[in-house]
Amino acid sequence: MAVNRVLLHICCGPCATAVHGYWCEEGADVVGFFHNPNIHPLMEYRRRLEGVRELAGRVELSLVEDLGYDPEAWFAQVASVAGSRCASCIGIRLERAAQEAVSQQCEAFSTTLSISPWQDHEAIRAAGTEAAARHDVEFLYRDLRPLYPQSRRLSREWGLYRQKYCGCLVSEWERYRDS
């Protein structure tokens, strides 16, 4: 791998378990970044943040936290963009991750979203690539879905909080609507 310092956007502790390990095995100095304005309600946001903090302490991960929690702004941003709600949300988070990568003097950035079998991987790749170009930093996309079982195992072993929906209010509603 050509980069040394990688900012890793972290959606939650469980997804970060195996993804953090992957980048460390690749030789990267990983800086964790929690920025998830999509997570609702506030108590869910706090539970996921605490899970990321627990993971950071366990694996000695340097963690940057963007604690700006403004659901109204998130809904306005997602609603103002044509296309998929999920692609828009991914774009918002990866745009902010690219900015933070530059601020943290990282050569590249990536995201734990890449481990999820439920995320739109084409949207992840596209949003990361676009944000990288705007901020002159490299986006590292890897399809890490094969590591998903490992992340589930590690999160259970380490007692990390595991959520049952992506985080946004609409996804929670869809979860119950479809059951």
Steps between C-alpha positions, in 0.01 A plus 500: 500500500635841404336708774607515862232702679133417434194669646232237554143626508328281761126446494494278810721287722404160359577597140830655606631184668611312190544807278747657741687171513506479122661843458750432778601176327548703182755708690292814549515732797123529553323804642136429585232757418145495637264717294147366464232770497259242354461305824166550673379537766756675721524207743588266212766748387648503849497119527686465170751769595566321829552174309757670278675643806510154660653355184756784476612431855525126440710525181684822594350693209542876487143630465374833369135570583279740310224542757289742301160336532234683300224274366320792339808590293552134402139461381525826305825388331369156408169637373670765286696251288343316210530123502534242770470600865773254590739621229445857617568404862816312405611803301448734795708283730782432254521867404558584866747210533704634207512844664612346829763286328661817368469668840664200672779492239398157378601388154174313447164415649264204503180393672368213706186509285696280260453195725122504496310263272205744520675817384502626142861432404478684169379808691790461746754479218349792308458731800847425632661555162317830450584629849863397455527698177349811662742488794812367328529190718485133402190289563572136575206279413519131576205262490534366853169312511687167537617630841144557623474167690828581676365841603188337646710249693739763636222737600329220695826393665584859594147584618450787256150636447351361177222696337222358286471775235734729308429796721259734330142538610371379164706179516365427847147550372571272202632234735172485691279559196647200320473258794 
